[in-house]
Amino acid sequence: MEHVIENIDKLDFSNPLSLKTIRNRTRVDGKMVNKKLMLATLHTFERYSKVEPLEVGSGKNILNVWSRV
């Protein structure tokens, strides 16, 4: 989990990022991090907060969007 936190801290959060984008950019040993582990990590640390969901396309899809506080 420490490697995941280090990689998340390196990301550019100038704009809020979706969970999918965070997972794609945060890889440990070339492998994508488990979705549940990533969500648990983001929820545990107060540095990151969930942003109001953004509607995409026709409004049927909702993204899980995060930003750095």
mmCIF file of the C-alpha atoms, coordinates in Angstrom:
data_MODEL
# 
_entry.id   MODEL 
# 
loop_
_atom_site.group_PDB 
_atom_site.id 
_atom_site.type_symbol 
_atom_site.label_atom_id 
_atom_site.label_alt_id 
_atom_site.label_comp_id 
_atom_site.label_asym_id 
_atom_site.label_entity_id 
_atom_site.label_seq_id 
_atom_site.pdbx_PDB_ins_code 
_atom_site.Cartn_x 
_atom_site.Cartn_y 
_atom_site.Cartn_z 
_atom_site.occupancy 
_atom_site.B_iso_or_equiv 
_atom_site.pdbx_formal_charge 
_atom_site.auth_seq_id 
_atom_site.auth_comp_id 
_atom_site.auth_asym_id 
_atom_site.auth_atom_id 
_atom_site.pdbx_PDB_model_num 
ATOM 1  C CA . MET A 1 1  ? 0.000   0.000  0.000   1.00 0.00 ? 1  MET A CA 1 
ATOM 2  C CA . GLU A 1 2  ? 2.964   2.323  0.581   1.00 0.00 ? 2  GLU A CA 1 
ATOM 3  C CA . HIS A 1 3  ? 3.985   2.025  -3.069  1.00 0.00 ? 3  HIS A CA 1 
ATOM 4  C CA . VAL A 1 4  ? 0.468   2.963  -4.129  1.00 0.00 ? 4  VAL A CA 1 
ATOM 5  C CA . ILE A 1 5  ? 0.532   6.107  -1.963  1.00 0.00 ? 5  ILE A CA 1 
ATOM 6  C CA . GLU A 1 6  ? 3.917   7.156  -3.338  1.00 0.00 ? 6  GLU A CA 1 
ATOM 7  C CA . ASN A 1 7  ? 2.661   6.770  -6.916  1.00 0.00 ? 7  ASN A CA 1 
ATOM 8  C CA . ILE A 1 8  ? -0.564  8.673  -6.218  1.00 0.00 ? 8  ILE A CA 1 
ATOM 9  C CA . ASP A 1 9  ? 1.418   11.562 -4.730  1.00 0.00 ? 9  ASP A CA 1 
ATOM 10 C CA . LYS A 1 10 ? 3.364   11.873 -8.002  1.00 0.00 ? 10 LYS A CA 1 
ATOM 11 C CA . LEU A 1 11 ? 0.195   12.423 -10.067 1.00 0.00 ? 11 LEU A CA 1 
ATOM 12 C CA . ASP A 1 12 ? -0.826  15.865 -11.307 1.00 0.00 ? 12 ASP A CA 1 
ATOM 13 C CA . PHE A 1 13 ? -4.148  16.768 -9.670  1.00 0.00 ? 13 PHE A CA 1 
ATOM 14 C CA . SER A 1 14 ? -4.476  20.216 -11.296 1.00 0.00 ? 14 SER A CA 1 
ATOM 15 C CA . ASN A 1 15 ? -7.822  18.884 -12.561 1.00 0.00 ? 15 ASN A CA 1 
ATOM 16 C CA . PRO A 1 16 ? -9.870  16.271 -10.706 1.00 0.00 ? 16 PRO A CA 1 
ATOM 17 C CA . LEU A 1 17 ? -9.074  12.755 -11.912 1.00 0.00 ? 17 LEU A CA 1 
ATOM 18 C CA . SER A 1 18 ? -11.413 9.806  -12.293 1.00 0.00 ? 18 SER A CA 1 
ATOM 19 C CA . LEU A 1 19 ? -10.693 6.564  -10.494 1.00 0.00 ? 19 LEU A CA 1 
ATOM 20 C CA . LYS A 1 20 ? -10.021 4.877  -13.840 1.00 0.00 ? 20 LYS A CA 1 
ATOM 21 C CA . THR A 1 21 ? -7.407  7.485  -14.776 1.00 0.00 ? 21 THR A CA 1 
ATOM 22 C CA . ILE A 1 22 ? -5.739  7.243  -11.371 1.00 0.00 ? 22 ILE A CA 1 
ATOM 23 C CA . ARG A 1 23 ? -5.548  3.457  -11.685 1.00 0.00 ? 23 ARG A CA 1 
ATOM 24 C CA . ASN A 1 24 ? -4.108  3.667  -15.211 1.00 0.00 ? 24 ASN A CA 1 
ATOM 25 C CA . ARG A 1 25 ? -1.411  6.149  -14.190 1.00 0.00 ? 25 ARG A CA 1 
ATOM 26 C CA . THR A 1 26 ? -0.576  4.437  -10.893 1.00 0.00 ? 26 THR A CA 1 
ATOM 27 C CA . ARG A 1 27 ? 1.011   1.110  -11.641 1.00 0.00 ? 27 ARG A CA 1 
ATOM 28 C CA . VAL A 1 28 ? 3.078   -1.047 -9.310  1.00 0.00 ? 28 VAL A CA 1 
ATOM 29 C CA . ASP A 1 29 ? 5.647   -3.206 -11.075 1.00 0.00 ? 29 ASP A CA 1 
ATOM 30 C CA . GLY A 1 30 ? 3.861   -2.608 -14.383 1.00 0.00 ? 30 GLY A CA 1 
ATOM 31 C CA . LYS A 1 31 ? 0.540   -3.937 -13.099 1.00 0.00 ? 31 LYS A CA 1 
ATOM 32 C CA . MET A 1 32 ? -2.670  -2.021 -12.456 1.00 0.00 ? 32 MET A CA 1 
ATOM 33 C CA . VAL A 1 33 ? -3.731  -1.667 -8.820  1.00 0.00 ? 33 VAL A CA 1 
ATOM 34 C CA . ASN A 1 34 ? -6.895  -3.416 -7.617  1.00 0.00 ? 34 ASN A CA 1 
ATOM 35 C CA . LYS A 1 35 ? -9.956  -1.138 -7.713  1.00 0.00 ? 35 LYS A CA 1 
ATOM 36 C CA . LYS A 1 36 ? -11.013 -1.891 -4.121  1.00 0.00 ? 36 LYS A CA 1 
ATOM 37 C CA . LEU A 1 37 ? -7.502  -1.256 -2.797  1.00 0.00 ? 37 LEU A CA 1 
ATOM 38 C CA . MET A 1 38 ? -7.332  2.055  -4.669  1.00 0.00 ? 38 MET A CA 1 
ATOM 39 C CA . LEU A 1 39 ? -10.714 3.191  -3.304  1.00 0.00 ? 39 LEU A CA 1 
ATOM 40 C CA . ALA A 1 40 ? -9.736  2.187  0.234   1.00 0.00 ? 40 ALA A CA 1 
ATOM 41 C CA . THR A 1 41 ? -6.466  4.119  -0.088  1.00 0.00 ? 41 THR A CA 1 
ATOM 42 C CA . LEU A 1 42 ? -8.163  7.263  -1.365  1.00 0.00 ? 42 LEU A CA 1 
ATOM 43 C CA . HIS A 1 43 ? -10.851 7.124  1.338   1.00 0.00 ? 43 HIS A CA 1 
ATOM 44 C CA . THR A 1 44 ? -8.333  6.622  4.180   1.00 0.00 ? 44 THR A CA 1 
ATOM 45 C CA . PHE A 1 45 ? -6.116  9.584  3.470   1.00 0.00 ? 45 PHE A CA 1 
ATOM 46 C CA . GLU A 1 46 ? -7.410  13.085 4.127   1.00 0.00 ? 46 GLU A CA 1 
ATOM 47 C CA . ARG A 1 47 ? -5.191  14.482 1.354   1.00 0.00 ? 47 ARG A CA 1 
ATOM 48 C CA . TYR A 1 48 ? -7.710  13.318 -1.239  1.00 0.00 ? 48 TYR A CA 1 
ATOM 49 C CA . SER A 1 49 ? -11.389 14.132 -1.394  1.00 0.00 ? 49 SER A CA 1 
ATOM 50 C CA . LYS A 1 50 ? -14.190 12.930 -3.595  1.00 0.00 ? 50 LYS A CA 1 
ATOM 51 C CA . VAL A 1 51 ? -15.592 15.596 -5.912  1.00 0.00 ? 51 VAL A CA 1 
ATOM 52 C CA . GLU A 1 52 ? -19.215 15.827 -7.042  1.00 0.00 ? 52 GLU A CA 1 
ATOM 53 C CA . PRO A 1 53 ? -19.676 13.284 -9.840  1.00 0.00 ? 53 PRO A CA 1 
ATOM 54 C CA . LEU A 1 54 ? -19.402 14.596 -13.371 1.00 0.00 ? 54 LEU A CA 1 
ATOM 55 C CA . GLU A 1 55 ? -21.931 13.531 -15.942 1.00 0.00 ? 55 GLU A CA 1 
ATOM 56 C CA . VAL A 1 56 ? -20.441 12.214 -19.150 1.00 0.00 ? 56 VAL A CA 1 
ATOM 57 C CA . GLY A 1 57 ? -21.977 11.994 -22.590 1.00 0.00 ? 57 GLY A CA 1 
ATOM 58 C CA . SER A 1 58 ? -25.727 11.570 -22.445 1.00 0.00 ? 58 SER A CA 1 
ATOM 59 C CA . GLY A 1 59 ? -25.752 11.871 -18.652 1.00 0.00 ? 59 GLY A CA 1 
ATOM 60 C CA . LYS A 1 60 ? -26.267 8.155  -18.080 1.00 0.00 ? 60 LYS A CA 1 
ATOM 61 C CA . ASN A 1 61 ? -22.724 7.524  -16.868 1.00 0.00 ? 61 ASN A CA 1 
ATOM 62 C CA . ILE A 1 62 ? -21.332 8.956  -13.647 1.00 0.00 ? 62 ILE A CA 1 
ATOM 63 C CA . LEU A 1 63 ? -17.603 9.060  -12.906 1.00 0.00 ? 63 LEU A CA 1 
ATOM 64 C CA . ASN A 1 64 ? -15.945 8.476  -9.563  1.00 0.00 ? 64 ASN A CA 1 
ATOM 65 C CA . VAL A 1 65 ? -13.852 11.705 -9.413  1.00 0.00 ? 65 VAL A CA 1 
ATOM 66 C CA . TRP A 1 66 ? -11.138 12.619 -6.880  1.00 0.00 ? 66 TRP A CA 1 
ATOM 67 C CA . SER A 1 67 ? -8.977  15.675 -6.195  1.00 0.00 ? 67 SER A CA 1 
ATOM 68 C CA . ARG A 1 68 ? -6.122  16.548 -3.839  1.00 0.00 ? 68 ARG A CA 1 
ATOM 69 C CA . VAL A 1 69 ? -6.999  18.847 -0.941  1.00 0.00 ? 69 VAL A CA 1 
# 
